[in-house]
Amino acid sequence: MTRMRKKEIERRLSETVEGRVAADEPISRHTTLGVGGPADIMVFPRSEAELRGVLRLVAENTVPLLALGGGSDLIVRDGGFRGVVLALARNLSGSKIVGDRTIEAMAGETFASLLRLSREASLAGLEFLVTIPGTVGGGVVTNVGAFGGSFAETLESIHLIDGRGRETAIEKRDLRASYRKIEIPAGAVVSRARFALEPAARSEVEEKVARFREHRLRTQPLTEASAGCIFKNPSPWEYAGRLIDQAGLKGLSIGGASVSSVHANYFVNDGKATAADVLALIDEVQRRVEESSGIRLEPEVRIVGDA
Ligand SMILES: Cc1cc2nc3c(=O)[nH]c(=O)nc-3n(C[C@H](O)[C@H](O)[C@H](O)COP(=O)(O)OP(=O)(O)OC[C@H]3O[C@@H](n4cnc5c(N)ncnc54)[C@H](O)[C@@H]3O)c2cc1C
């Protein structure tokens, strides 16, 4: 974007939302791995009406758009993003019980808040979210899952807004879901979702949450900056973490990025890593695992932005 065009889009976005509009905002502040260069413009809509306005403006001006939830499944390159980044986490947020066993949550609602509400209401089905640092919108797109559960099973419907400001709902039976992916139409953004949950004894829900939390704290580097699992498991019986471990790569580092010594499929940032360090580490691990096992690992994290 030229400087003048950027100023103009920034001005018009400020008229569209009450929330913040920031030029040259470092995306590293909004990703769990803590890397990522600046966004030309980052906008923080607080309602679906504001979101609709932003999407229309961006589409009319053919500006590239990146929807950003918790930034927990993203590596944004060091050059940042030339366009508008839609920061939804904790802005377009909130969740409520509708009916006996359904929760409706806005796209920017964190998993922690969603899980808290389901626990308080003694509704089972979302316990697997414990300690995962994402948001409802990102969780839909990535079909977040753990311990055999995933959003694809618990979702009742999702609500989308596109660049023309049109709203559509997709019901569970029409969702195209696969491992770590639910397809949404190009240019559309998830604005909210409904989850159909199972009434259960509060003690059962709490016991499951505690068990899952204990397992994750023991097996994953949850206190360090990471983007969760870097690579897809090559098959249901072949784990990327095990292949990396067997190749002797735990602790391998490039710049400020290293392969976690707790879980080999997590890369951690010592506070000084750049996206280039992380991407170089991905290449190196891919190369050495292929050398030792013949298997080419594919990234599970999404890599976006300019080098
Ligand atoms: C410590 C740690 C543990 C993790 N454990 C797990 C795990 O057990 N299981 C698992 O599945 N994942 C795990 N993850 C990965 C990650 O948390 C999930 O993929 C999560 O669902 C991503 O949500 P997010 O809001 O952070 O998405 P983001 O990273 O912000 O975005 C992910 C993708 O979704 C798009 N997107 C975001 N919001 C919207 C929206 N509203 N509309 C349209 N597109 C949108 C983005 O453009 C991007 O393509 C872990 C990550 C970390 C850091």
The ligand as an SDF file (V2000), in Angstrom:
LIG
                    3D

 53 58  0  0  0  0  0  0  0  0999 V2000
    0.6080  -24.0540   23.5230 C   0  0  0  0  0  0  0  0  0  0  0  0
   -0.2880  -24.3990   22.3730 C   0  0  0  0  0  0  0  0  0  0  0  0
   -1.0050  -25.5860   22.3900 C   0  0  0  0  0  0  0  0  0  0  0  0
   -1.8420  -25.9210   21.3170 C   0  0  0  0  0  0  0  0  0  0  0  0
   -2.5290  -27.0990   21.3670 N   0  0  0  0  0  0  0  0  0  0  0  0
   -3.3620  -27.4200   20.3490 C   0  0  0  0  0  0  0  0  0  0  0  0
   -4.1170  -28.6360   20.3890 C   0  0  0  0  0  0  0  0  0  0  0  0
   -4.0450  -29.4170   21.3230 O   0  0  0  0  0  0  0  0  0  0  0  0
   -4.9430  -28.9070   19.3460 N   0  0  0  0  0  0  0  0  0  0  0  0
   -5.0700  -28.0600   18.2840 C   0  0  0  0  0  0  0  0  0  0  0  0
   -5.8630  -28.3470   17.3730 O   0  0  0  0  0  0  0  0  0  0  0  0
   -4.3650  -26.9090   18.2220 N   0  0  0  0  0  0  0  0  0  0  0  0
   -3.5200  -26.5660   19.2190 C   0  0  0  0  0  0  0  0  0  0  0  0
   -2.8000  -25.4030   19.1580 N   0  0  0  0  0  0  0  0  0  0  0  0
   -2.9020  -24.5410   17.9590 C   0  0  0  0  0  0  0  0  0  0  0  0
   -3.9520  -23.4320   18.0580 C   0  0  0  0  0  0  0  0  0  0  0  0
   -4.1810  -23.0430   19.3870 O   0  0  0  0  0  0  0  0  0  0  0  0
   -5.2840  -23.8350   17.4090 C   0  0  0  0  0  0  0  0  0  0  0  0
   -5.0820  -24.1480   16.0470 O   0  0  0  0  0  0  0  0  0  0  0  0
   -6.3300  -22.7200   17.5190 C   0  0  0  0  0  0  0  0  0  0  0  0
   -7.5600  -23.2130   17.0670 O   0  0  0  0  0  0  0  0  0  0  0  0
   -5.9760  -21.4680   16.7270 C   0  0  0  0  0  0  0  0  0  0  0  0
   -6.8730  -20.4470   17.1200 O   0  0  0  0  0  0  0  0  0  0  0  0
   -6.4570  -18.9140   17.0080 P   0  0  0  0  0  0  0  0  0  0  0  0
   -7.6250  -18.1100   17.3940 O   0  0  0  0  0  0  0  0  0  0  0  0
   -5.2030  -18.6650   17.7550 O   0  0  0  0  0  0  0  0  0  0  0  0
   -6.2160  -18.8130   15.4440 O   0  0  0  0  0  0  0  0  0  0  0  0
   -5.1230  -17.9240   14.6830 P   0  0  0  0  0  0  0  0  0  0  0  0
   -3.7740  -18.5240   14.8900 O   0  0  0  0  0  0  0  0  0  0  0  0
   -5.2950  -16.5000   15.0010 O   0  0  0  0  0  0  0  0  0  0  0  0
   -5.5760  -18.1780   13.1790 O   0  0  0  0  0  0  0  0  0  0  0  0
   -5.5370  -19.4700   12.6210 C   0  0  0  0  0  0  0  0  0  0  0  0
   -6.1690  -19.4090   11.2290 C   0  0  0  0  0  0  0  0  0  0  0  0
   -7.5460  -19.0810   11.3460 O   0  0  0  0  0  0  0  0  0  0  0  0
   -7.8460  -17.8780   10.6380 C   0  0  0  0  0  0  0  0  0  0  0  0
   -8.8510  -17.1730   11.4370 N   0  0  0  0  0  0  0  0  0  0  0  0
   -8.7520  -16.7740   12.7300 C   0  0  0  0  0  0  0  0  0  0  0  0
   -9.9110  -16.2370   13.1390 N   0  0  0  0  0  0  0  0  0  0  0  0
  -10.7550  -16.2800   12.0790 C   0  0  0  0  0  0  0  0  0  0  0  0
  -12.1040  -15.8720   11.8670 C   0  0  0  0  0  0  0  0  0  0  0  0
  -12.8410  -15.3170   12.8330 N   0  0  0  0  0  0  0  0  0  0  0  0
  -12.6590  -16.0660   10.6420 N   0  0  0  0  0  0  0  0  0  0  0  0
  -11.9380  -16.6280    9.6430 C   0  0  0  0  0  0  0  0  0  0  0  0
  -10.6610  -17.0300    9.7790 N   0  0  0  0  0  0  0  0  0  0  0  0
  -10.0800  -16.8690   10.9910 C   0  0  0  0  0  0  0  0  0  0  0  0
   -6.5230  -17.1480   10.5120 C   0  0  0  0  0  0  0  0  0  0  0  0
   -6.5050  -16.2710    9.4020 O   0  0  0  0  0  0  0  0  0  0  0  0
   -5.5690  -18.3260   10.3430 C   0  0  0  0  0  0  0  0  0  0  0  0
   -5.5940  -18.7900    9.0150 O   0  0  0  0  0  0  0  0  0  0  0  0
   -1.9500  -25.0430   20.2140 C   0  0  0  0  0  0  0  0  0  0  0  0
   -1.2270  -23.8420   20.2010 C   0  0  0  0  0  0  0  0  0  0  0  0
   -0.4010  -23.5220   21.2690 C   0  0  0  0  0  0  0  0  0  0  0  0
    0.3570  -22.2240   21.2330 C   0  0  0  0  0  0  0  0  0  0  0  0
  1  2  1  0
  2  3  1  0
  2 52  2  0
  3  4  2  0
  4  5  1  0
  4 50  1  0
  5  6  2  0
  6  7  1  0
  6 13  1  0
  7  8  2  0
  7  9  1  0
  9 10  1  0
 10 11  2  0
 10 12  1  0
 12 13  2  0
 13 14  1  0
 14 15  1  0
 14 50  1  0
 15 16  1  0
 16 17  1  0
 16 18  1  0
 18 19  1  0
 18 20  1  0
 20 21  1  0
 20 22  1  0
 22 23  1  0
 23 24  1  0
 24 25  2  0
 24 26  1  0
 24 27  1  0
 27 28  1  0
 28 29  2  0
 28 30  1  0
 28 31  1  0
 31 32  1  0
 32 33  1  0
 33 34  1  0
 33 48  1  0
 34 35  1  0
 35 36  1  0
 35 46  1  0
 36 37  1  0
 36 45  1  0
 37 38  2  0
 38 39  1  0
 39 40  1  0
 39 45  2  0
 40 41  1  0
 40 42  2  0
 42 43  1  0
 43 44  2  0
 44 45  1  0
 46 47  1  0
 46 48  1  0
 48 49  1  0
 50 51  2  0
 51 52  1  0
 52 53  1  0
M  END
$$$$
